[in-house]
Structures are given as structure tokens and as C-alpha cells.
């Protein structure tokens, strides 16, 4: 009897480990379509389109031994090493901060491009230098953290990203720098002793951080965007089209269920994204009728390095044929391709 109980206990431990222990791998699979009008509101305008604009997501989860083995048997689940998901030098928190920053930047670009296409003015404000990653063992380790925004260095207000570089360039190892920054909407100060930047090709003093600029945009009418925990840049195109649809008097949807993906760049071009095959599958499952796919160009150098690499649009078309969807796949190199397609579309 005791032996049986012991065997059952071991089995329970093994099963729990198989289901709960987290591996250094992730599983990507089809996500869902989300009506962008639920996230975007343009003041004094009503989202009264007959159709809908939807952003697409992929589902990402950290693998357990059980889910890892299960994913190997599934055609539309992809196993990814942790290095394929996160940058080598960032931890989970920094990865999440970077994803939310990418989403924030996509919202900024969407507002800028949509108002530009609508012929309306905007005002852009530089907020500071946004910290993406703090290097282990660097000068800022334990002092600054991902998500902080540096606004002053040695009493001088930072007015652009290059200014931070120029202020730190003449500094030497061991020099102290006064940093004023914003964390959780509160201003804080810290004095940091400069160290050699870890893993840098050149031996030089620095803060030991990776960063990007933080900007905000002022629009009239005001645009409110609530995206909660959706991260990454791939919703940019659909954000832009939804804002434009609400700004204009005409209904761009023409009554259709429209989905799409693609990073919105500030010049209006649509950037390549990952997981488009899974987004096609999800869009078909959610009864989308039109799908905008980035028609990015693969350079000869990239093709030589990655022979299997193909454009998002090519992958989207292949996947659409594979699953037998009736959804129309539309290639877009820039937002104007999508706008022109919608304007010539016959109402449903």
C-alpha cells in the first residue's frame, strides 16, 4: 500500500513538473482579431462605420515540458528559443518594457500619419531619453531601470537624444554625473559614477544603458488610445486607419470586416512584422473579409544570408491558400496603398 502511494506521489510530481515547469522556450500560435474602435477614440467624433477595422495578435506563452511536446505535434504552433524572443542582454521586465514602448511608438506614429493624411496639424514634444535596458555591472546597474526617462544631465535639460551623447562624451572613468529622471510619473535624482560600458567594443566610460527617445504628440481633436497590455509595433497600420476613419466624414470600411498588420513608420511606410501566418489563420477564424499585409522587400544581402526569408505578403498569400480562406489578402508598402484600396472599394 505504501509503495503504491509512493508511486502515485512520484507520478503527481512528474505530471505537475511537466505542466508547470517553465523552459527557456516560447510557443507562438494564432491569436485573435480585436476591433480597433474599442481602443481608439477621437474626441467629438463617433465610430459609426458600418464595418470594422481590426488589429491582429499572436499568442505567445512560455513553454512547459508538456506544452513543448504538444506544440511539436501541432502544425500551427511554433517553438522559439528564448533568444528569438528576447534580446540577449534583457530580462523579462525589460522585454515587457520594450514591447510596451514599441506599442507606444506605434501609437505616436499612427496619430502623426493619420492627421497628416487628413490634412490636420499636430505638435510633437520631446519628453526625454527612454531607458530600454540597464547593463549588468554597468554604472547605472541598481540605480536606473528600464522605463525611466532621463530629462536632465548635470543640470542641463535634454532636448534631443543626441544631446545625451554629447554631454557624456568628454567624461572619464570615475567621473560623477547628476541625472534627473522620471519614474512612475515622479521626478527623481541620482548621482552616478561612470564606469566602462560592459561588453562594448570600445573601452569608454558611460552610463551602461540602451535607450531611445521619448516623444508625445498633441492633436486637435484629441485622440485617446487604451491598449492595456498589448505590446509590440504591429498594430500601427490598423491604428492609423481607424484614426483616419474617425477623422474623415466618409466610412472607409464600406461595411467590411477589415483586418491587417504592420508597423507604421513615421514616413507612412508599413514595416515588416513577425508571425503573419498565424495572424492570417486568426483573422480567418474571426471571419475577417479583407487583410492588409506588409509588402516588404527582401534585399539581396538578406536573401543570401537567409535563403528561406520571404516578404510578409508572400507568406500571407501562401497561408491563405493553405487554409482555403476566402479572405482577400491585400499587399501594402505604405498607408496610402491601404487608403487607396479602401477608397476604390465598392460598398458591401
Phi, psi and omega in degrees: 000312179298325180295318179297317179299319178297318179296315179299320180297317178297317180298318180296318178297316180297315181296315179298320178296318180298327185267337188246331184294128185266128179268166175277057180207154179236158177242126175255136177209169182303140179258237183213168173263138179233124179299118186292336179295342177284342182254337189242129177229126174257118183305142178069006178241152178246134176278079187250026180293148179286331178256206182212153172249126182235138170271157182245145177236160165249152177267128179239129176220146177287135187284145166252166178307319181294309182293331177297312180294321179295318180298329179296338181266354185256132182293322185252042168228131185244129177273134182227133173294155183300331179291338178281345182256311182254151170294147184304329186264001183253149176265185183300317181296318180292325176299314180295321178298317180296319179297319179290328176293320177298320176295317179299317179294324180293326177293317178302309182296323180297315178297313183300311183291318181298315180292326177297315180291334178274357180076027181248149183276155175224161174239129182255132180242133174273123184264328183157193179257120185269124182275123179267325188206138175248120186287135177300130179083358179278176184299327185267359182301124181085357180245302175263166178212162179302134181102343175291151176239117178281126182243339179216146173230122182051042176082357180260126180292132179279120182252351174198165186296321182296333181297324178298317179299314184293326180287329182270339187304316182281355184289154179244166175303133179092347176294146177259139182234133176269123183242128171252131185215165178249129175227125181052043175070012177242136178283136178223161178235150176210147173253123186242131176270119186293138177235171174293137182289123181299138175063016179280147179292325179258143177275100181212160181277148178189180180280340181073045179226156165250146190206170175213172182277152176245121181231155172230162184231137179253125183232157174221110008288160181286143178247126177252130181232122180240106185245004179046243188258015177285125182244172177091169186262358195286349179274000187305314181299313184289328173300315182299313181294322179292316178299315180296320179298322179282331180286322185275155179285334182277157178266105182291336184285335181055021178093002183266155172271106188250131176235171178176176180206164179139138176289134177266117178268159189294339178271004178094354179282156183254122184268155179297147177226172179262157174071028184293330178298320179289330178288326175297315179298315180296319180296319178296317179298328182265017172063036172287150183253331181227139181226121176271124181239135178301128178260066184283154180259134178265118182291155177303324180295317179292322180295322179293323181282322180232084185303331183276353184291136178219166182292157176305317182297317179299316178296320180298316180296317179299316181294319179300318178293321182297319182267357176070033180283151174267359181297135180279124178262121185245123179282138177224127174267334179209171184296331181294328176299317180291317180297314180297322179297316182292325181291329179270355182290133178284135179305145182289000000 
